[in-house]
Amino acid sequence: MMGGVFARTHELPVAHKRDSVTLRAVGVSIDRRGVTGSGSSRVLEAVDFEVVTGQVVALVGPNGAGKSTLLAALAGELEPTEGTVELDGRALAHWSPLDMARRRAVLPQSHTVGFPFTAREVVAMGRAPWMRTELRELDDEKIAAAMAATDVEHLAARSFPTLSGGERARVALARVLAQDTGTLLLDEPTAALDLGHQEAVLNLATARAEEGTAVVVVLHDLGIAAAYADRVAVLDAGRIAADGPPRDVLTTELLSRVYQHPVEVLDHPVTGAQLVLPVRR
């Protein structure tokens, strides 16, 4: 967790106005040490990035481009080598872990639990930041709504380790939704899901954004990014190569260069929706 002097008293978050910035990275660079502990390599380089209420912003790019690293820096899980990250206008070092947990929820790539908690107990963990506040009385309502939204109600009594990969992913997402924060940071939430549940997750993200939540989602599927994101940030070798509306950013030229593979971008002949397809021989 980030170092620095934490706030002495825990502050309840206030509602954000639409189109306001909840998280801001300014000149963020991150170095990673090698496996042996000697030497380091730069995985993010001078990144400027804003997370805005009412938007779904997708982070896309090839493997190793820095998508998950940027998400971890925004979450306060990685301290920048250079630059700063601000949450609600203050450096992350200002906030205690509890304060941050009341403002942003994080869905990691992997979903592991050390003990055989039931699915409902895992979802209920999302309510922990509100334990000693007046919002604790909403726990049951928020847990039930999150489990219904992610289609895991029927798994409530199942032991989390016995669930399939896709089921665990949906329960983990329900935990994040139950946390009920103004910012959602989702790292590859569709990776283990079937087609129907992939669409359901992105519809959930869109619905939360329409309600005023700021949503950042790491995606590999460029078609999903084109369909659901308000903004797309393309990362390439630790830098942001482009950041803007999908139709401005997801172009044949840019994607073919970044992914080092020919990509075709076209409109669906019936719906007009933007399609992104690899060129196959």
Secondary structure, 3 states (H helix, E strand, C coil): CCCCCCCCCCCCCCCCCCCCEEEEEEEEEEEEECCCCCCEEEEEEEEEEEEECCCEEEEECCCCCCHHHHHHHHHCCCCCCEEEEEECCEEHHHCCHHHHHCCEEEECCCCCCCCCCEHHHHHHHHHHHHCCCHHHHHHHHHHHHHHHHCCCHHHCCCEHHHCCHHHHHHHHHHHHHHHCCCEEEEECCCCCCCHHHHHHHHHHHHHHHHCCCEEEEECCCHHHHHHHCCEEEEEECCEEEEEECHHHHCCHHHHHHHHCCCEEEEECCCCCCEEEEECCC
